[in-house]
Amino acid sequence: MTEVYFNCSSPGHILRDRRGLTVQNFTEAYAEAERFVRFLVKTPTLEDWRGWELRVTDETGAEIFAIPFAAVVGKLH
């Protein structure tokens, strides 16, 4: 099992995950990260999520992978 942290950032903001989540493997971490991004994007807010990304790190702070919110939000037409 691995402890992972979901840290969100944009050019002017950083939201650090201080609690973390225990996952079985990195496949599960990716699925949870993608689910988290979709949850944030669907939550009613004035925030434009296209400039944000989710950086998943391990307990040492090493980055495992990143998911740009734009990959979930899509592009303006």
C-alpha positions in Angstrom: 0.0 0.0 0.0 1.1 3.5 -0.8 0.1 6.9 0.7 -0.6 9.5 -2.0 -1.4 13.2 -1.9 -3.6 15.2 -4.3 -2.2 18.7 -4.7 -4.1 21.1 -6.9 -2.3 24.1 -8.5 -2.9 26.9 -11.0 -0.6 29.8 -11.9 -1.8 31.7 -8.8 -2.8 29.1 -6.4 -1.7 25.9 -4.6 -4.0 23.7 -2.6 -2.0 21.1 -0.7 -3.5 17.8 0.4 -2.5 17.3 4.0 -4.5 14.1 4.7 -3.5 11.9 1.8 -5.1 8.6 0.7 -3.9 5.0 1.0 -4.1 3.1 -2.3 -3.1 -0.4 -3.3 -1.2 0.7 -6.4 -0.7 3.6 -8.9 -3.5 2.4 -11.1 -5.9 2.9 -8.1 -4.2 6.3 -7.4 -4.8 7.4 -11.0 -8.5 6.4 -10.8 -9.0 8.2 -7.6 -7.2 11.3 -8.9 -9.3 11.4 -12.1 -12.5 10.9 -9.9 -11.4 13.8 -7.7 -10.8 16.1 -10.7 -14.2 15.3 -12.1 -15.8 16.0 -8.8 -14.2 19.4 -8.6 -15.1 20.3 -12.2 -18.7 19.4 -11.6 -19.1 21.3 -8.4 -20.8 24.7 -9.1 -18.3 27.5 -8.8 -17.1 30.5 -10.6 -13.6 29.0 -10.9 -12.3 28.4 -14.4 -10.6 25.0 -13.9 -8.8 24.9 -17.3 -5.6 26.4 -15.9 -5.4 24.0 -13.0 -3.7 20.6 -12.6 -3.7 17.9 -10.0 -0.2 16.7 -9.0 -0.1 13.4 -7.2 2.8 12.8 -4.9 4.0 10.1 -2.6 4.7 10.4 1.1 8.2 11.8 0.4 6.8 14.6 -1.9 8.0 13.0 -5.1 5.6 13.6 -8.0 4.1 10.4 -9.4 2.0 11.9 -12.1 -0.1 15.0 -13.0 -3.6 15.4 -14.5 -4.4 18.7 -16.2 -8.0 19.7 -15.4 -8.3 20.8 -19.0 -8.1 17.1 -20.0 -11.4 16.6 -18.0 -13.0 20.1 -18.6 -12.3 20.2 -22.3 -11.8 23.3 -24.5 -14.0 26.2 -25.2 -15.7 26.1 -28.6 
